[in-house]
Amino acid sequence: MASPDIAGGNAGGLLAFMDFMIDKGYGSAGAISPWKSAAKQVFSTVEGDDFENVDVRSLDIDEYMDRFQNRTIGKYSAESLRAYRQRFRKAVEAYRAYLADPNWRPSLKRTARPKKGDADSSKRSKATRLPSPDQAATSPAPSALTASLIAYPFPLKSGQMAQLHLPAQGLDREDADRLTHFLRALVFDQPAQIGPGTAEEDE
């Protein structure tokens, strides 16, 4: 049976509900914990440490997140702010659904794993699939593609060595700008930023 605190309709109840969902197996820790972490950070930033009595039922999510963003100008990247907004919304909407119907259960998307027989069949199908004559004539050989690229080592802060495979003749400005935007989209700010979630909870 759910803790009485969960039925309070406030921020404290929302956080307790996140733990309740994990304990009852309604969602995995990997899916729900990022919602809880984001909600706690948003509430504490906007309200201060005494945020647990904030009424979640009448909360305007977009207006509340705008207040959070205004209080954290320059602290988070645009990608982190979008993740905070998405996860906070999911936490609030899940909690409101539960308050309206205690029998409510979350619908978290999961990727079905293929059966072993299906996987083997898929591998055989791919192995025996031949390119059409047109594809064979127009598709460059893998060795030709590899030969036109140069591997540039890039040391990461963690000590690992990444490699960028780039054209031997160099990049034009448009491709360099696109690559920069792509790399920035992969950034997860630490330690104050929210951590990466799982594929199932970010869909």
C-alpha positions as CSV (number, residue, x, y, z in Angstrom):
1,M,0.0,0.0,0.0
2,A,1.3,3.5,-0.8
3,S,2.7,5.7,1.9
4,P,0.2,8.3,3.1
5,D,2.7,11.0,2.1
6,I,2.2,10.2,-1.5
7,A,-1.4,11.3,-1.5
8,G,-0.5,14.8,-0.3
9,G,-0.4,16.3,-3.8
10,N,2.7,18.2,-3.0
11,A,6.4,18.1,-4.0
12,G,7.3,15.8,-1.2
13,G,4.5,13.4,-2.2
14,L,5.8,13.5,-5.8
15,L,9.3,12.5,-4.7
16,A,7.9,9.7,-2.5
17,F,5.8,8.5,-5.4
18,M,9.0,8.2,-7.6
19,D,10.5,5.8,-5.0
20,F,7.1,4.0,-4.8
21,M,7.1,3.4,-8.5
22,I,10.6,1.9,-8.4
23,D,9.8,-0.2,-5.3
24,K,6.7,-1.7,-6.9
25,G,8.4,-2.4,-10.2
26,Y,6.2,0.1,-12.1
27,G,9.3,1.5,-13.7
28,S,13.0,0.7,-13.6
29,A,15.4,2.8,-11.5
30,G,17.1,3.8,-14.7
31,A,13.9,5.3,-16.0
32,I,12.4,6.9,-12.9
33,S,15.5,8.1,-11.0
34,P,16.3,10.8,-13.6
35,W,12.7,12.1,-13.2
36,K,13.1,12.3,-9.4
37,S,16.5,13.9,-9.6
38,A,15.3,16.6,-12.1
39,A,12.1,17.3,-10.0
40,K,14.1,17.7,-6.8
41,Q,16.6,20.0,-8.4
42,V,13.9,22.2,-10.0
43,F,11.8,22.4,-6.8
44,S,14.8,23.3,-4.6
45,T,16.1,25.9,-7.1
46,V,12.8,27.7,-7.3
47,E,11.6,27.3,-3.8
48,G,14.7,26.7,-1.7
49,D,15.2,23.9,0.8
50,D,11.6,24.0,2.1
51,F,9.9,23.0,-1.1
52,E,8.1,19.8,0.0
53,N,4.7,21.6,0.6
54,V,4.5,23.1,-2.9
55,D,1.1,22.1,-4.5
56,V,1.9,20.0,-7.6
57,R,-1.8,19.6,-8.6
58,S,-2.2,23.2,-9.6
59,L,1.3,23.8,-10.9
60,D,1.8,25.4,-14.3
61,I,4.7,23.3,-15.6
62,D,5.9,25.6,-18.3
63,E,5.7,28.7,-16.1
64,Y,7.5,26.9,-13.3
65,M,10.2,25.7,-15.6
66,D,10.6,29.3,-16.9
67,R,11.3,30.4,-13.3
68,F,13.8,27.6,-12.9
69,Q,15.5,28.7,-16.1
70,N,15.6,32.3,-15.1
71,R,17.2,31.4,-11.7
72,T,19.9,29.3,-13.4
73,I,21.0,31.6,-16.3
74,G,24.5,30.7,-17.4
75,K,24.6,27.6,-15.2
76,Y,23.2,24.9,-17.5
77,S,23.6,24.2,-21.2
78,A,20.5,24.4,-23.5
79,E,20.5,20.6,-23.8
80,S,20.5,20.2,-20.0
81,L,17.6,22.7,-19.7
82,R,15.6,20.8,-22.3
83,A,16.3,17.5,-20.4
84,Y,15.2,19.1,-17.1
85,R,12.0,20.4,-18.6
86,Q,11.2,17.0,-20.2
87,R,11.9,15.0,-17.1
88,F,10.2,17.4,-14.7
89,R,7.1,17.3,-16.9
90,K,7.1,13.5,-17.0
91,A,7.4,13.3,-13.2
92,V,4.6,15.8,-12.6
93,E,2.2,14.3,-15.1
94,A,2.8,10.7,-13.8
95,Y,2.1,11.9,-10.2
96,R,-1.1,13.7,-11.2
97,A,-2.3,10.7,-13.1
98,Y,-1.7,8.6,-10.0
99,L,-3.5,11.1,-7.7
100,A,-6.5,11.0,-10.1
101,D,-6.5,7.2,-10.3
102,P,-4.5,5.2,-7.7
103,N,-4.7,2.2,-10.1
104,W,-2.9,4.1,-12.8
105,R,0.3,2.6,-14.1
106,P,3.0,4.3,-16.2
107,S,3.5,3.3,-19.8
108,L,7.2,3.2,-20.3
109,K,8.4,2.1,-23.7
110,R,10.8,-0.8,-23.8
111,T,12.6,-2.3,-26.8
112,A,11.7,-5.9,-27.2
113,R,14.6,-8.2,-27.6
114,P,14.4,-10.6,-30.5
115,K,14.3,-14.3,-29.8
116,K,17.4,-16.3,-30.4
117,G,15.9,-18.0,-33.3
118,D,14.8,-14.7,-34.9
119,A,18.2,-13.2,-34.4
120,D,19.9,-16.2,-36.1
121,S,17.4,-16.0,-38.9
122,S,18.0,-12.2,-39.3
123,K,21.8,-12.8,-39.4
124,R,21.4,-15.5,-42.1
125,S,19.2,-13.2,-44.1
126,K,21.7,-10.4,-44.0
127,A,24.5,-12.7,-44.9
128,T,22.8,-14.1,-48.0
129,R,21.3,-10.7,-49.2
130,L,23.3,-9.6,-52.3
131,P,23.3,-6.0,-53.6
132,S,21.5,-5.2,-56.8
133,P,23.5,-4.7,-60.0
134,D,22.9,-0.9,-59.7
135,Q,24.0,-0.8,-56.1
136,A,27.1,-2.8,-56.9
137,A,28.0,-0.4,-59.7
138,T,27.4,2.8,-57.8
139,S,28.5,2.0,-54.2
140,P,32.1,2.7,-53.4
141,A,34.1,-0.1,-51.9
142,P,34.7,0.1,-48.1
143,S,38.5,0.2,-48.6
144,A,38.1,3.2,-50.9
145,L,36.0,5.1,-48.2
146,T,38.5,4.3,-45.5
147,A,41.5,5.4,-47.6
148,S,39.9,8.8,-48.0
149,L,39.7,9.4,-44.2
150,I,42.4,10.2,-41.7
151,A,42.1,9.2,-38.0
152,Y,42.8,12.2,-35.7
153,P,43.4,11.2,-32.0
154,F,41.7,13.4,-29.4
155,P,42.6,12.9,-25.7
156,L,39.5,13.1,-23.4
157,K,39.5,14.5,-19.9
158,S,38.9,10.9,-18.6
159,G,42.2,9.8,-20.0
160,Q,40.6,7.9,-22.9
161,M,41.6,8.5,-26.4
162,A,38.9,9.2,-29.0
163,Q,39.4,9.2,-32.7
164,L,37.8,11.4,-35.3
165,H,37.9,10.0,-38.9
166,L,37.9,13.0,-41.2
167,P,38.5,13.6,-44.9
168,A,42.1,13.7,-45.9
169,Q,41.5,17.0,-47.8
170,G,40.0,18.6,-44.6
171,L,36.6,20.0,-43.7
172,D,34.7,22.9,-45.2
173,R,33.3,25.5,-42.8
174,E,29.7,24.2,-43.1
175,D,30.7,20.6,-42.1
176,A,32.9,21.9,-39.3
177,D,29.9,23.9,-37.9
178,R,27.6,20.9,-38.1
179,L,30.2,18.7,-36.4
180,T,30.5,21.2,-33.6
181,H,26.8,21.3,-33.0
182,F,26.6,17.5,-33.1
183,L,29.3,17.2,-30.4
184,R,27.7,19.8,-28.2
185,A,24.5,17.9,-28.3
186,L,26.3,14.9,-26.7
187,V,27.4,17.0,-23.7
188,F,26.1,16.0,-20.2
189,D,27.1,18.7,-17.7
190,Q,28.6,17.6,-14.4
191,P,28.2,17.6,-11.5
192,A,25.2,20.0,-11.1
193,Q,23.7,19.0,-14.4
194,I,21.3,16.1,-14.6
195,G,22.9,12.8,-15.6
196,P,22.1,10.9,-18.8
197,G,18.9,8.8,-18.7
198,T,18.0,5.7,-20.4
199,A,16.5,5.4,-23.8
200,E,13.2,4.1,-22.3
201,E,12.6,7.1,-20.1
202,D,13.6,9.8,-22.6
203,E,11.3,8.7,-25.3
